[in-house]
Each structure stands twice: as C-alpha cells, then as structure tokens.
Amino acid sequence: MRFTLIILSLCAAALNFDSTVFAAEPNLNLVTIAEKFNEYKDKEITINLRLRNIDDVFENIIFYDFKNFDISFDYSNNKPIKKMLKKNPFLHNGLIYKVKMIPRSLDDFFNIKADLLNYEPLFLDKLPYGKAE
C-alpha cells in the first residue's frame, strides 16, 4: 500500500503541469468568467483549478486558478460532494483538479457564486491505464 501511494504521489508531481496546458479553453480563468459572466451564467463549465483549502467547519472548498484568483464552494447542502470529500484519497492542496461547476451569480466585488458539480484530480486522465469510464 505504501509503495502504491508513493508511486501515485510521484505521478501526481510529474504530471502536475500548469493548468493552461490542459484546459478545454486554454485562456479560461475565473477573471474571464467574471468579465463575460452572461456567457457562462447557468451553463455547465469545466475549468482546471488548484485546490487551496477545504474548510470542514464551515463546509467550504476553495480552489484557485493560474492567476491566483479564488472561488469558494459551499457544500453544506450538497450530499454528493460531501461523499466525494470523504471517499477521495487524492485531496492535496496545490494539486490541479478538473472542476465542473455552474456559475449562478456575480456580486459587486466580482466574486463568482457557483454550484460545484464535480471535481477530479487532473493527473488521473494522464495515467497510462486511462480514466475508468
């Protein structure tokens, strides 16, 4: 088991490139979404973000993009995300995740409020055996 975790850690480190390399839209970041919010509002989008922190007390998960802008998701009423957080052994601050979300609103300070649908470590797509489908 220890050997498997070491190998997975090495794969994650080796494949943890800049998020702009793997994004479906290479220039998509949180600032772009905020600037063109009407184009993205209520649409499912996938963006590559790094995990900043998981706050178990207030039930928030915080990601940031390659320009270091944050987005926080409240998962207090989201049972599927709570289950994913408990089962996911790959949670690591700074690791790139493919984050699937639906932007809902934008406040006066250009903070995006969005629903978190799913997230998965980006390196899983790059492993030789491929992604389980």
BAFI-3210 file (N, C-alpha, C; in Angstrom, 3 decimals, decimal comma, padded with zeros to 6 digits):
// residues 133
n [1|2|3|4|5|6|7|8|9|10|11|12|13|14|15|16|17|18|19|20|21|22|23|24|25|26|27|28|29|30|31|32|33|34|35|36|37|38|39|40|41|42|43|44|45|46|47|48|49|50|51|52|53|54|55|56|57|58|59|60|61|62|63|64|65|66|67|68|69|70|71|72|73|74|75|76|77|78|79|80|81|82|83|84|85|86|87|88|89|90|91|92|93|94|95|96|97|98|99|100|101|102|103|104|105|106|107|108|109|110|111|112|113|114|115|116|117|118|119|120|121|122|123|124|125|126|127|128|129|130|131|132|133]
n.u [000,822|001,913|003,882|002,306|001,037|003,276|004,104|001,823|001,947|004,362|003,653|001,645|003,118|004,864|003,122|001,756|001,264|001,181|-002,053|-003,074|-002,300|-003,922|-006,568|-009,877|-010,579|-007,898|-007,370|-009,239|-010,190|-010,917|-011,235|-011,853|-014,299|-015,769|-015,675|-017,034|-019,546|-022,272|-022,188|-021,434|-023,180|-025,362|-024,609|-023,055|-019,717|-016,295|-013,328|-009,851|-008,497|-006,585|-006,437|-006,982|-007,846|-009,703|-012,381|-013,585|-015,173|-016,870|-017,775|-016,725|-015,095|-012,209|-010,868|-008,289|-007,228|-004,809|-004,037|-004,153|-006,645|-009,408|-012,087|-014,856|-016,706|-019,688|-020,502|-022,352|-025,037|-024,866|-024,971|-023,772|-021,193|-020,176|-019,925|-018,016|-015,806|-015,252|-014,561|-012,471|-009,143|-007,115|-006,978|-005,252|-003,620|-002,859|-002,753|-003,822|-007,135|-009,863|-012,543|-015,938|-018,596|-021,436|-021,874|-023,682|-024,246|-022,954|-021,246|-020,919|-018,208|-017,010|-016,962|-017,562|-020,424|-021,171|-022,388|-020,980|-020,348|-018,728|-015,435|-012,172|-008,924|-006,547|-004,395|-005,273|-006,356|-004,089|-002,674|-001,215|-003,032|-005,399|-008,585|-011,100|-014,192]
n.v [-001,185|001,240|001,580|001,904|004,355|006,022|005,820|006,906|009,502|010,389|010,270|012,204|014,494|014,605|014,964|017,264|019,847|023,287|024,689|025,800|024,296|022,052|022,870|023,009|025,329|027,179|029,782|030,200|031,369|032,401|035,183|035,764|034,441|036,007|038,509|037,999|037,171|036,782|035,078|032,657|032,142|030,023|027,804|024,668|024,327|023,350|023,730|024,018|023,986|024,747|023,178|025,005|024,979|023,051|023,592|022,185|022,954|025,177|024,082|024,540|024,497|025,509|026,694|027,757|029,677|029,787|032,401|033,070|033,669|033,190|030,824|029,912|027,195|026,344|023,509|022,602|021,874|019,956|016,820|014,833|015,951|016,023|013,261|012,660|014,052|012,618|010,123|010,516|009,917|011,474|014,168|017,110|020,006|022,475|020,747|020,136|020,201|019,031|020,928|020,878|023,005|025,223|028,452|030,837|033,454|036,827|038,952|042,395|042,696|041,148|038,456|035,122|033,213|029,889|026,607|023,654|020,824|018,600|017,308|016,281|014,843|016,076|014,582|011,967|011,586|011,453|009,185|006,043|003,873|005,061|006,741|005,494|004,457]
n.w [000,000|000,830|-001,107|-003,413|-002,856|-002,854|-005,536|-006,811|-005,775|-006,914|-009,627|-009,636|-008,999|-011,178|-013,310|-012,806|-014,288|-015,505|-015,375|-017,697|-019,817|-020,086|-020,151|-021,479|-022,753|-023,225|-022,226|-020,297|-017,240|-013,865|-013,839|-016,495|-016,674|-014,860|-016,158|-018,554|-017,731|-018,387|-020,584|-019,471|-017,408|-015,664|-017,142|-017,632|-016,920|-017,316|-015,661|-015,079|-011,952|-009,012|-005,818|-002,933|-000,224|002,165|004,146|006,842|008,953|008,252|005,975|003,293|000,160|-001,392|-004,351|-006,667|-009,542|-012,285|-012,242|-009,667|-008,472|-006,354|-005,845|-003,996|-002,780|-001,270|000,386|002,169|001,854|-000,071|-000,707|-002,491|-002,958|-000,359|000,101|-001,844|-000,846|001,458|000,442|-001,332|-001,810|-002,849|-002,240|-002,122|-001,266|-003,668|-005,814|-009,170|-010,273|-012,253|-012,403|-012,310|-012,779|-012,234|-012,914|-011,044|-009,979|-009,724|-007,608|-006,367|-006,016|-007,884|-007,235|-007,873|-007,604|-007,505|-008,363|-007,300|-009,128|-009,655|-009,146|-010,020|-009,730|-012,006|-012,922|-013,111|-015,622|-017,114|-016,523|-017,523|-017,832|-018,360|-017,954|-015,828|-017,027]
ca.u [000,000|002,798|004,526|001,299|000,879|004,491|004,037|000,789|002,468|005,347|002,910|000,967|004,122|005,404|002,102|001,061|001,725|000,362|-003,424|-003,429|-001,951|-004,948|-007,922|-010,621|-010,299|-006,645|-007,358|-010,347|-009,857|-012,018|-011,416|-012,567|-015,685|-016,409|-015,817|-018,032|-020,406|-023,533|-021,939|-021,226|-024,201|-026,268|-024,108|-022,071|-018,372|-015,205|-012,135|-008,776|-008,183|-005,805|-007,092|-006,341|-008,153|-011,019|-012,774|-014,581|-016,049|-017,887|-018,086|-016,342|-013,916|-011,695|-009,945|-007,771|-006,789|-003,393|-003,778|-004,257|-007,944|-010,102|-013,523|-015,231|-017,965|-020,323|-021,038|-023,131|-026,289|-024,563|-024,610|-022,787|-019,842|-019,739|-019,496|-016,758|-014,744|-014,918|-014,012|-011,371|-007,850|-006,131|-007,090|-003,953|-003,540|-001,946|-002,932|-004,771|-008,361|-010,862|-013,691|-017,156|-019,443|-022,421|-021,902|-025,052|-024,356|-021,721|-021,531|-020,315|-016,752|-016,664|-016,869|-018,485|-021,160|-021,405|-022,678|-019,956|-020,942|-017,779|-014,018|-011,320|-007,533|-006,234|-003,413|-005,909|-006,512|-002,779|-002,063|-001,156|-004,182|-006,560|-009,622|-012,166|-015,458]
ca.v [000,000|002,403|001,703|002,451|005,784|006,713|005,881|007,879|010,830|010,737|010,554|013,489|015,555|014,670|015,360|018,440|020,970|024,491|024,349|026,298|023,284|021,039|023,419|022,920|026,653|027,463|031,081|030,293|031,508|032,984|036,581|035,715|034,080|037,169|039,577|037,587|036,339|036,441|033,944|031,438|032,012|028,869|026,781|023,784|024,526|022,643|024,570|023,435|024,821|024,115|023,165|025,844|024,572|022,503|024,022|021,240|023,601|025,934|023,266|025,229|024,024|026,686|026,460|028,973|029,464|030,054|033,811|033,132|034,141|032,127|030,584|029,099|026,479|025,887|022,173|022,199|021,251|019,163|015,485|014,140|016,497|015,538|011,871|012,672|014,514|011,541|008,970|010,866|009,859|012,275|015,584|017,668|021,430|022,797|019,813|020,620|019,429|019,418|021,327|021,077|023,896|026,059|029,812|031,287|034,904|037,599|040,066|043,686|042,589|040,171|037,101|034,244|032,208|028,787|025,285|022,661|019,570|017,501|017,626|015,097|015,201|016,113|013,564|010,685|011,497|011,305|007,909|005,173|002,999|005,857|007,028|004,494|005,021]
ca.w [000,000|000,904|-002,416|-004,337|-002,554|-003,303|-006,995|-007,175|-005,453|-007,932|-010,862|-009,469|-009,076|-012,534|-014,268|-012,301|-015,083|-015,471|-015,752|-019,021|-020,808|-020,210|-020,141|-022,727|-023,297|-022,525|-021,561|-019,360|-015,834|-013,114|-014,248|-017,778|-016,375|-014,240|-017,156|-019,546|-016,896|-019,066|-021,478|-018,700|-016,373|-015,707|-018,060|-017,031|-017,468|-016,656|-015,624|-014,284|-010,797|-007,950|-004,512|-001,925|001,136|002,486|005,485|007,328|009,932|007,530|004,809|002,059|-000,558|-002,086|-005,450|-007,288|-010,920|-012,516|-011,954|-008,214|-008,022|-005,634|-005,878|-002,846|-002,946|-000,045|000,151|003,347|001,418|-001,256|-000,228|-003,340|-002,737|000,952|-000,069|-002,598|000,044|002,387|-000,264|-002,233|-001,138|-003,554|-001,932|-001,773|-001,588|-004,758|-006,921|-010,168|-010,403|-013,245|-011,602|-013,091|-011,992|-012,919|-012,339|-010,790|-009,810|-009,584|-006,705|-006,710|-005,928|-008,910|-006,698|-008,577|-006,836|-008,436|-007,815|-007,591|-009,569|-009,579|-009,300|-010,010|-009,995|-013,425|-013,285|-013,404|-017,070|-017,741|-016,183|-018,708|-017,995|-018,772|-016,968|-015,739|-017,501]
c.u [000,870|003,460|003,569|001,109|002,089|004,471|003,007|001,248|003,482|004,676|002,228|001,956|004,647|004,393|001,340|001,589|000,829|-001,020|-003,795|-003,149|-003,124|-006,365|-008,577|-010,511|-009,052|-006,620|-008,479|-009,823|-011,015|-012,275|-012,190|-014,036|-016,421|-016,647|-016,911|-019,091|-021,692|-023,378|-021,881|-022,334|-025,133|-025,873|-023,054|-020,721|-017,387|-013,964|-011,112|-008,375|-007,345|-006,577|-006,299|-006,581|-009,530|-011,301|-013,912|-015,571|-017,200|-018,318|-017,929|-015,131|-013,477|-010,669|-009,411|-007,255|-005,318|-003,033|-003,979|-005,545|-008,716|-011,566|-013,819|-016,595|-018,454|-020,945|-021,880|-024,441|-026,101|-024,066|-023,634|-021,354|-019,318|-019,233|-018,167|-015,594|-014,311|-014,202|-012,744|-010,026|-006,799|-006,188|-005,755|-003,919|-002,495|-002,075|-003,996|-005,937|-009,167|-012,142|-014,864|-018,113|-020,453|-022,407|-023,341|-025,172|-022,970|-022,033|-020,786|-018,793|-016,201|-016,330|-017,950|-019,122|-021,533|-021,733|-021,581|-020,641|-020,021|-016,373|-013,260|-009,894|-007,215|-005,282|-004,041|-006,128|-005,198|-002,084|-002,167|-002,389|-005,443|-007,564|-010,670|-013,483|-016,595]
c.v [001,255|002,647|002,319|003,941|006,591|006,876|006,911|009,308|011,295|011,051|011,902|014,635|015,720|015,212|016,613|019,695|022,176|024,168|024,830|025,260|022,362|021,583|023,251|024,241|027,145|028,799|031,248|030,329|032,211|034,434|036,640|035,380|035,264|038,282|039,265|036,713|035,918|035,273|032,618|031,162|030,839|027,820|025,950|023,999|023,689|023,496|023,880|024,423|024,028|024,207|024,042|025,284|023,925|022,868|023,126|021,876|024,323|025,252|024,043|024,542|025,172|026,249|027,794|028,640|029,862|031,530|034,112|033,799|032,955|032,023|029,608|028,477|026,033|024,524|021,680|021,517|020,341|017,778|014,750|014,656|016,062|014,099|011,808|013,085|013,415|010,390|009,268|010,865|010,798|013,755|016,110|019,127|021,660|021,887|020,355|019,645|019,945|019,671|021,601|021,887|024,606|027,422|030,308|032,805|035,513|038,773|041,330|043,674|041,559|038,790|036,254|033,288|031,111|027,522|024,330|021,347|018,382|018,071|016,310|015,534|015,084|014,983|012,204|010,488|011,185|009,999|006,956|004,303|003,746|006,003|005,920|005,126|004,099]
c.w [000,000|-000,449|-003,436|-004,114|-003,000|-004,814|-007,438|-006,884|-006,486|-009,267|-010,781|-009,597|-010,499|-013,533|-013,858|-012,998|-014,873|-016,024|-017,139|-020,098|-021,094|-020,309|-021,500|-023,482|-022,569|-021,783|-020,551|-017,940|-015,147|-013,482|-015,562|-017,558|-015,767|-015,257|-018,171|-018,876|-017,605|-020,033|-020,719|-017,683|-016,680|-016,740|-017,340|-017,710|-016,664|-016,789|-014,731|-013,201|-009,813|-006,636|-003,540|-000,532|001,197|003,929|005,956|008,304|009,231|006,238|003,496|001,456|-001,457|-003,126|-005,934|-008,678|-011,060|-012,359|-010,470|-007,719|-007,463|-006,024|-004,755|-003,103|-001,573|-000,329|001,321|002,975|000,211|-000,825|-001,146|-003,137|-001,377|000,863|-000,814|-001,706|001,011|001,696|-001,053|-001,502|-001,741|-003,225|-001,425|-002,196|-002,672|-005,960|-007,873|-010,281|-011,583|-012,462|-012,536|-012,225|-012,890|-012,246|-012,211|-010,689|-009,610|-008,668|-007,141|-006,693|-006,914|-008,340|-007,350|-007,575|-007,819|-007,668|-008,254|-007,939|-009,351|-009,627|-009,277|-010,316|-011,478|-013,821|-013,561|-014,896|-017,773|-017,392|-017,370|-018,900|-018,380|-017,653|-017,001|-016,171|-017,215]
res [m|r|f|t|l|i|i|l|s|l|c|a|a|a|l|n|f|d|s|t|v|f|a|a|e|p|n|l|n|l|v|t|i|a|e|k|f|n|e|y|k|d|k|e|i|t|i|n|l|r|l|r|n|i|d|d|v|f|e|n|i|i|f|y|d|f|k|n|f|d|i|s|f|d|y|s|n|n|k|p|i|k|k|m|l|k|k|n|p|f|l|h|n|g|l|i|y|k|v|k|m|i|p|r|s|l|d|d|f|f|n|i|k|a|d|l|l|n|y|e|p|l|f|l|d|k|l|p|y|g|k|a|e]
***
